[in-house]
């Protein structure tokens, strides 16, 4: 879990650095695919913000050996973290590799 946390922090630093220098990339699709993309991006973005305190709390409780309290929050953290991870890849693929023309 420490490796997953470290990898996520490293990714976040790279992601933010990229977007500071590159700016915004607009999704080129139209119609249903655009609506789907925006809904996916919206849920991904909101949950990516929500997951930060959950991950920090889960990690803190595990490192302190408070495993009963750790389990209570981890049962929410893990599926949300998976969702954010998978939707991040799907959003990236749709934005840069999906042929919409």
N, C-alpha and C positions, 0 to 999 in steps of 0.2 A: 504494500500500500504506500510505503514511503517512496518507492520508485514511481508509482503511478502519480503520486502527488508532485514529485519533483519534475516529472515529464510534463505534467499539466502546467506547472508554473513556468517552465521553460517555453512551452508552446505559447502561453499567454503573453510572455515578454516578446517573443518573435512576432506574434500576431499584432500586438499593439504597435510595435516598432514599424512593421510593414505598413500598417494603415496610417500611421503618422506621416510617413513619407510618400505613400502612394495615393492616399485619399480614398474616395468612394468609387466602387465599380457598380454600375447599374445593370440590373438583370434585363437581358434583351428580349425575353420571351413575351408572348401576349396571350390573352384569353385564360383558359383554365389553368395552364401550366404556370402562368404568372401568379394567379390567385393561390395556387398550391404552394409555390415557392415563397410567397410573402407570408402565408400562414405558417409554413414550416420555419422560416427565418424568424418570425415573431415569437413562436413558442421556444425556439432554440435560444434566442437572445434573452428573453425573460428568465428562462430556467438557468441559463449560464450565469446570470446575476444571482439568482436565488441559491444556486449550488455552492457558491463561495463560502458563506457562513456555515452551511451544513457540513461541507468538507472540513473546514477548520475545527468545528465543534467535534465532529466524529474523530478526527485525528487527535485532537487534544485529549479527549476522553480515553482513547486507546492508549496513548502514551503515558497517561496518568494511572492506567490500570483500572479504570472505572468501567469495566466491561459490561455491567448491567445497564448503565446509562448509555454507553457506546452503542450497544445493540439497538436500543430504542430509536436512536437517530440514524444509525447505519441502515436500518431497514427502509428508510426513505431516501437516504443519500445514494446508495448504490444504484437503484433503478433510475433515479434522476440523472446521475452522473453518466450512466450508460446511454440514456436518451440524448443528453447533450453531446456526448462524444459521437454517436452515430449520426445524429441530425447535422452536426458540424461537417462531417464528411459528405453527406448528401447535399447540403447547401453548397459546399465547395464544388462538388461535381456538377450540380445544376448550373452554377454561375459560370464556370470556366470550361466545361466539357460537353454540356448538353447542347445539341444542335437544334436550335429553335426556328430556323428558317425553312 
